[in-house]
């Protein structure tokens, strides 16, 4: 029996979180088919899906239970990202997935036996998940699975858009690798995102390699290549091709961790083969068909029900949370302004325009949920079979939080040991305290080059005058920054890692003494004065300073170990047996179909 990783934190590079696969609520995710919009009732029992005989075979057994191949299929679709499965290691992946999903099913059953599925917090978690999944499954069943993209459509698109599918003859790149094996999947992802944010703020890619890359030291600064188009896996090559030379890529998830790429050179463009772009074209045509349906179908659904939105509230001087924002008839419910604002916040809608868009999305979501309820979609086998692995994951996690995690509070001795054993986790980069006075350049509309130069000189001169008054008249720079900077930070930036400073700043700030003010620095469409404060040397934080962080990390580690041990004991007690070969054959079929989304969701044996 292989060792099970942290559970249910054992996400791994390809393990989906419960909200990762379908994505956030968008207009595309709220599509609904015309037939149902016009009033199809709930499916009859005879109309329920009938899985092929192969899916009814038992794939895993243990003392007191079993997992059919059909259950394995649904768990794979809902809980595993197929793109993250290494096709050369399918047997290993299947063995690990059996460990996870059998354990989740057993622990979920124990949670139900203990009545935990009726606990208010568990019910709240399941209710939120059920709402999201009901929309996703409804759209999948009635739209996604009905779309058919033919090979001749792909060929025609490829022939008509040749200019889009050119790639360099060769390319080279640098990379920063964040290892899931070294740090664990979650921490590796956090490190990758932290590094990307620093790059986005202007940090030098090569300066961050020693700090972040988990590649062996002798290979960290390697320039990889030159490679010809098609020599790297598509998940890597596509990102490199889309990223400009000497610019950093997005964070790329791979089976063994995460990477950020930095293309160094690209040579003469050549056409990419149809086979290398087929998946990309398929997804574009698929999305296009989805979008083609959405507006007409949502209008049909809106015509069937009475929908009243109170957009006039946007013009009111004051709106109470209890005021009505949306009403759906018949029996569709009433939704308050407070409920809408909570939804708008989840969509990061801040200004009026964004909130108006959020209200439209909120309306469509509630309308579709109302229809789903009317046709009793959640009572169908289709929904229940696909929701069960998600429900098992929530309940098994709830069970572990209630029975195992309370034992995970680390002792003082364990805290000190964790700190001593993991000093790099508590390393702080060199930081500089800084204030700035930033003034945006007010370019006139349709400005000529002369007008632009005049506007730039005016702002530059204003900042030079501020600098003179501070130096010669003793006026307070911090007061000027607080009152006149064009940013909401009030002029104070706090302590900033040197490498995270804008690149335009780094060379200037490095030459300043404490208390010295820079010349005006040009940063995009602003000029800025920078006052340098104190400097904090980099290094490992003292235990007393890092103690709260140490406590959090040490507890995470202890929870991981306790859960792993608990699950290994559970699996050992029940005596599991897995049909890995049969499940592996199913996974191979799914990996083949993953490039064709509609087929991916269908019964692979029919």
Secondary structure, 3 states (H helix, E strand, C coil): CCCCCCCCCCCCCCECCCCCCCCCCCCHHHCCCHHHHCCCCCCCHHHCCCCCHHHHCEEEEECCEEEEHHHHHHHHHHHECHHHCCHHHHHHHHHHHHHHHHHHHHHHHHHHHCCHHHCHHHHHHHHHHHHHHHHHHHHHHHCHHHCCCCHHHHHHHHHHCHHHHEEECEEEEEEEEEEHHHHCHHHHHHHHHHHHHHHHCCCCHHHHHHHHCCCCHHHCCCCEEEEECCCCCHHHHHHHHHCCCCCECCCEEECCEEEEEEEEEECCEEECCHHHHHHHHHHHHHHHHHHHHHHHHHHHHHHHCEEEECHHHHHCCCCCCCCEEEEEECCCEEEEHHHHHHHHHHCCCCCHHHHHHHHHHHHHHHHHHHHHHHCCHHHCHHHHHHHHHHHHHHHHHHHHHHHCHHHHCCCHHHHHHHHHHCHHHHEECCEEEEEEEEEECCCCCCCCHHHHHHHHHHHHHHHHHHHHHHHHHCCCHHHHHHHHCCCCCCCEEEEEEHHHCCHHHHHHHCCCCCCCECCCEEECCEEEEEEEEEEECCEECCHHHHHHHHHHHHHHHHHHHHHHHHHHHHHHHHCCEECHHHHHHHHHHHHHHCCCHHHHCCCCCC
